[in-house]
């Protein structure tokens, strides 16, 4: 009986993720800092799994970062979102997949608010027509891109060239999973596994051979905080929260951190550098940091993509210790090269962290 | 004059975010901002719920409402399904609408945020745009960003982006016709009005202080004089 009860509770946090035919929208932060992750997502879904993922150049920011920095009113953000949804309909789709967690949370909030307040929904539809002459629509299914990789995790495992396993010892790698706050903290039923036990990344780690690290601050925010990062004098907030997470995970000696949010991998990567520079402390072994990666970067490594095609050279924390453990070959000479081997020099080397 | 509480209640986020707070303090216990700043979301929600106009006005003029990072961790744990994070967002909007945001150091930061973020949205179609994200202002972005900034086009080409190019792809140039639609959305939904209101108040303050626009921007961007922190 107890088991059945648990099954019922768990079933509340399962989400329907359509198998195919999606309208894809990008993330502002990920395009700037992790463009190869979005390229990997499209390559995996379109070319390896043969899914129909459509993108138009006419989509824009959802406005989420400006909204959560209080720079634009709710009505402005909602009308920009209505425009995105209208483009989906215009191009003949009803399943909507977004690359950004801030967007995903804001889409959930917006659709829920429209459901509760039909008068507002009508007003936004009017705004949309006045400003863009587009027809109002709401997605039939809204998913985050990590939901799709979660759904396809076993198919990816079936194509795996490498696993989240130490190739010398055969032991699973210890992997921290960090879920973006706006994935499910506001609307737990919209995320795989809810807010307390989200399974979207843990499912990938397990399917690809790794071992999930449970640690006290597992659900703590990375510290982005929108205005708490964008304004220089507030950045201590952002750094302090990342520091708290790393102090908490340190005793578990993780080999890798995997994230599904645009900001989290940037902050958890870069603040490790700042902690090393200011405190002389590193969280990996032998002066290394802990590599922080997007789920597409990890999926790409598992599938045998070249690490430099995945953009791992644009992380401040070097991925080499992880690549060595997984037995992934790489050419250090190619790390910072441009297209067709163009010489771009290389970043200043740091003494404080590798 | 319409009461502040009544104006707050017109905000959908307050109507969604405040049911009946029992003052348990779970939101404060889970809040990342409450650990870092002198910040107590339980107290803020209690003030709003009390409908005390004088106390609400004090909040709108204070640094306190600007400490939240909008992570929404409070929403998950509230036993009464309140959303203190949404209450904060409604307070911030009213603080801007009333002009009270200029009374606090953290509120005055709205000038930087509106200028940078709305500028990126309207000029490029992105909230964050790499040509406007400079190592000089973001040394924490590391030596790898310092290198990338010098080779933006080459690095993005290597990584498969379509930087400032036509057609779809990462960092594509968003067509002018789409940017014009964003501008019209701003104009009819209050986005432009907010930008202008914030700028007008900021420029008035800059004039009082005898500062140029750039000097005022840098002051707001870097100033940290208040007793903000938990120690």
Boltz contact constraints between the chains, C-beta under 6 A:
constraints:
  - contact:
      token1: [A, 28]
      token2: [B, 126]
      max_distance: 6.0
  - contact:
      token1: [A, 28]
      token2: [B, 127]
      max_distance: 6.0
  - contact:
      token1: [A, 28]
      token2: [B, 128]
      max_distance: 6.0
  - contact:
      token1: [A, 29]
      token2: [B, 128]
      max_distance: 6.0
  - contact:
      token1: [A, 31]
      token2: [B, 170]
      max_distance: 6.0
  - contact:
      token1: [A, 31]
      token2: [B, 171]
      max_distance: 6.0
  - contact:
      token1: [A, 32]
      token2: [B, 128]
      max_distance: 6.0
  - contact:
      token1: [A, 32]
      token2: [B, 130]
      max_distance: 6.0
  - contact:
      token1: [A, 35]
      token2: [B, 159]
      max_distance: 6.0
  - contact:
      token1: [A, 35]
      token2: [B, 161]
      max_distance: 6.0
  - contact:
      token1: [A, 35]
      token2: [B, 170]
      max_distance: 6.0
  - contact:
      token1: [A, 36]
      token2: [B, 159]
      max_distance: 6.0
  - contact:
      token1: [A, 36]
      token2: [B, 160]
      max_distance: 6.0
  - contact:
      token1: [A, 38]
      token2: [B, 170]
      max_distance: 6.0
  - contact:
      token1: [A, 39]
      token2: [B, 160]
      max_distance: 6.0
  - contact:
      token1: [A, 55]
      token2: [B, 168]
      max_distance: 6.0
  - contact:
      token1: [A, 57]
      token2: [B, 167]
      max_distance: 6.0
  - contact:
      token1: [A, 57]
      token2: [B, 168]
      max_distance: 6.0
  - contact:
      token1: [A, 57]
      token2: [B, 172]
      max_distance: 6.0
  - contact:
      token1: [A, 58]
      token2: [B, 178]
      max_distance: 6.0
  - contact:
      token1: [A, 60]
      token2: [B, 125]
      max_distance: 6.0
  - contact:
      token1: [A, 60]
      token2: [B, 174]
      max_distance: 6.0
  - contact:
      token1: [A, 60]
      token2: [B, 178]
      max_distance: 6.0
  - contact:
      token1: [A, 61]
      token2: [B, 121]
      max_distance: 6.0
  - contact:
      token1: [A, 61]
      token2: [B, 126]
      max_distance: 6.0
  - contact:
      token1: [A, 61]
      token2: [B, 127]
      max_distance: 6.0
  - contact:
      token1: [A, 65]
      token2: [B, 127]
      max_distance: 6.0
  - contact:
      token1: [A, 66]
      token2: [B, 117]
      max_distance: 6.0
  - contact:
      token1: [A, 66]
      token2: [B, 121]
      max_distance: 6.0
  - contact:
      token1: [A, 66]
      token2: [B, 127]
      max_distance: 6.0
  - contact:
      token1: [A, 68]
      token2: [B, 70]
      max_distance: 6.0
  - contact:
      token1: [A, 69]
      token2: [B, 113]
      max_distance: 6.0
  - contact:
      token1: [A, 69]
      token2: [B, 117]
      max_distance: 6.0
  - contact:
      token1: [A, 70]
      token2: [B, 92]
      max_distance: 6.0
  - contact:
      token1: [A, 71]
      token2: [B, 113]
      max_distance: 6.0
  - contact:
      token1: [A, 71]
      token2: [B, 114]
      max_distance: 6.0
  - contact:
      token1: [A, 71]
      token2: [B, 117]
      max_distance: 6.0
  - contact:
      token1: [A, 71]
      token2: [B, 118]
      max_distance: 6.0
  - contact:
      token1: [A, 72]
      token2: [B, 191]
      max_distance: 6.0
  - contact:
      token1: [A, 73]
      token2: [B, 190]
      max_distance: 6.0
  - contact:
      token1: [A, 73]
      token2: [B, 194]
      max_distance: 6.0
  - contact:
      token1: [A, 75]
      token2: [B, 189]
      max_distance: 6.0
  - contact:
      token1: [A, 75]
      token2: [B, 190]
      max_distance: 6.0
  - contact:
      token1: [A, 76]
      token2: [B, 189]
      max_distance: 6.0
  - contact:
      token1: [A, 76]
      token2: [B, 191]
      max_distance: 6.0
  - contact:
      token1: [A, 79]
      token2: [B, 185]
      max_distance: 6.0
  - contact:
      token1: [A, 79]
      token2: [B, 189]
      max_distance: 6.0
  - contact:
      token1: [A, 80]
      token2: [B, 185]
      max_distance: 6.0
  - contact:
      token1: [A, 113]
      token2: [B, 12]
      max_distance: 6.0
  - contact:
      token1: [A, 117]
      token2: [B, 12]
      max_distance: 6.0
  - contact:
      token1: [A, 127]
      token2: [B, 188]
      max_distance: 6.0
  - contact:
      token1: [A, 127]
      token2: [B, 189]
      max_distance: 6.0
  - contact:
      token1: [A, 130]
      token2: [B, 188]
      max_distance: 6.0
  - contact:
      token1: [A, 131]
      token2: [B, 184]
      max_distance: 6.0
  - contact:
      token1: [A, 131]
      token2: [B, 185]
      max_distance: 6.0
  - contact:
      token1: [A, 131]
      token2: [B, 188]
      max_distance: 6.0
  - contact:
      token1: [A, 132]
      token2: [B, 181]
      max_distance: 6.0
  - contact:
      token1: [A, 181]
      token2: [B, 71]
      max_distance: 6.0
  - contact:
      token1: [A, 181]
      token2: [B, 72]
      max_distance: 6.0
  - contact:
      token1: [A, 185]
      token2: [B, 72]
      max_distance: 6.0
  - contact:
      token1: [A, 185]
      token2: [B, 73]
      max_distance: 6.0
  - contact:
      token1: [A, 185]
      token2: [B, 75]
      max_distance: 6.0
  - contact:
      token1: [A, 185]
      token2: [B, 76]
      max_distance: 6.0
  - contact:
      token1: [A, 186]
      token2: [B, 72]
      max_distance: 6.0
  - contact:
      token1: [A, 186]
      token2: [B, 75]
      max_distance: 6.0
  - contact:
      token1: [A, 195]
      token2: [B, 76]
      max_distance: 6.0
  - contact:
      token1: [A, 221]
      token2: [B, 32]
      max_distance: 6.0
  - contact:
      token1: [A, 221]
      token2: [B, 71]
      max_distance: 6.0
  - contact:
      token1: [A, 225]
      token2: [B, 69]
      max_distance: 6.0
  - contact:
      token1: [A, 226]
      token2: [B, 70]
      max_distance: 6.0
  - contact:
      token1: [A, 227]
      token2: [B, 113]
      max_distance: 6.0
  - contact:
      token1: [A, 228]
      token2: [B, 69]
      max_distance: 6.0
  - contact:
      token1: [A, 231]
      token2: [B, 109]
      max_distance: 6.0
  - contact:
      token1: [A, 231]
      token2: [B, 112]
      max_distance: 6.0
  - contact:
      token1: [A, 232]
      token2: [B, 221]
      max_distance: 6.0
  - contact:
      token1: [A, 232]
      token2: [B, 222]
      max_distance: 6.0
  - contact:
      token1: [A, 233]
      token2: [B, 222]
      max_distance: 6.0
  - contact:
      token1: [A, 233]
      token2: [B, 223]
      max_distance: 6.0
  - contact:
      token1: [A, 233]
      token2: [B, 224]
      max_distance: 6.0
  - contact:
      token1: [A, 237]
      token2: [B, 36]
      max_distance: 6.0
  - contact:
      token1: [A, 240]
      token2: [B, 36]
      max_distance: 6.0
  - contact:
      token1: [A, 241]
      token2: [B, 32]
      max_distance: 6.0
  - contact:
      token1: [A, 270]
      token2: [B, 140]
      max_distance: 6.0
  - contact:
      token1: [A, 270]
      token2: [B, 141]
      max_distance: 6.0
  - contact:
      token1: [A, 270]
      token2: [B, 142]
      max_distance: 6.0
  - contact:
      token1: [A, 273]
      token2: [B, 142]
      max_distance: 6.0
  - contact:
      token1: [A, 274]
      token2: [B, 140]
      max_distance: 6.0
  - contact:
      token1: [A, 311]
      token2: [B, 159]
      max_distance: 6.0
  - contact:
      token1: [A, 314]
      token2: [B, 144]
      max_distance: 6.0
  - contact:
      token1: [A, 316]
      token2: [B, 142]
      max_distance: 6.0
  - contact:
      token1: [A, 316]
      token2: [B, 144]
      max_distance: 6.0
  - contact:
      token1: [A, 338]
      token2: [B, 154]
      max_distance: 6.0
  - contact:
      token1: [A, 338]
      token2: [B, 158]
      max_distance: 6.0
  - contact:
      token1: [A, 339]
      token2: [B, 157]
      max_distance: 6.0
  - contact:
      token1: [A, 339]
      token2: [B, 158]
      max_distance: 6.0
  - contact:
      token1: [A, 344]
      token2: [B, 151]
      max_distance: 6.0
  - contact:
      token1: [A, 344]
      token2: [B, 154]
      max_distance: 6.0
  - contact:
      token1: [A, 347]
      token2: [B, 143]
      max_distance: 6.0
  - contact:
      token1: [A, 347]
      token2: [B, 144]
      max_distance: 6.0
  - contact:
      token1: [A, 347]
      token2: [B, 147]
      max_distance: 6.0
  - contact:
      token1: [A, 348]
      token2: [B, 143]
      max_distance: 6.0
